[in-house]
Amino acid sequence: MQNRRAFLRSSSAGAAAMAGFGSLSGKTAYAAPSSAGKRLPREVMIATITQDGLETDSHEKMIELVLERLKSFESFQPDLVCLPETFAFTHLPKRPPAKEVAEIPPGPISGVFADYAKKHNCYVVCPTYTKENGHIYNASILFDRKGSVTGEYRKIHPTKGEVENGITPGSLDPPVFDTDFGRLGMQICFDMEYPEAWKRLGERGAEIVVWSSAYAGGRMVSSRSWDNRYYTVSSVNKDTAKICGITGEEIAKTSRWNPWTCATVNLEIAFLHTWPFFLRFKDIHAKYGEKIRITNYGEEEWSIIESRSPEIKIADILREFDLVTIDKHLKEAEMAQDGKRP
């Protein structure tokens, strides 16, 4: 401990020089349209919307309104498009019973967005009611770039009212889906109140988790990011939708002026506990310069290492400089503790 304190006193100037980059927290933000070919290999363009301002008298017309909103960001060529919870049946004068509109995907609702995914060469998270073996689910369907069903997530924690109205809870073991850009998990609305599944998604390697919801969640969305060290994306029926980085910062969010947002995230990234790995950062900078971005969060003692070069993999940097992610660091500490605990 004394050595650590002495180092911190002597290196305060160096720490200041390596301070983190400013975030876009609190701002409506989106990236400029660009060709996907100009992105880094593991950069992902994500688009999401809020359903604020969309009201009509039928789910067919609501689908048309949502498609019209999606046109706003088509020039950005997103890799992933995220939609709100059961959006086709929200903001209608009367919501139809789930059993009457539940489908086997791709069906009348989801099939429209399967076609969208194929037409625009993107993945789409499409929440709607689905059915199987007499059970009705509040679900999110993932379509790939060809419009094929990659998988389906079923809401683990429907509300009491939903259960009483015939919704079956999904499995306690949430799936993680492989895409051509990384590993994707999903959660829906009331799932926000139960952290266990969010943790399991991280343990299973999720790099992005999409939360489709009736409400915005606010700081809870950010907390799920930093607590599990993955990107979170909210898409909501009302208020603010946003994209959060792995430390919980708001990368981009909707506003009253802009009911959609679009931003690029980089999956070639690692989350470290700053101490003791800070000792190697000077060597990384000396060898790789701007090809590796290191962002430090002083009070939390978090450090984020990100590759800004198509030739450099973060896993290789971790091996070369004997660094480990915070999850492995904590696991090693637990093993040492358990070995000495009476």
Disulfide bonds with the S-S distance in Angstrom:
none
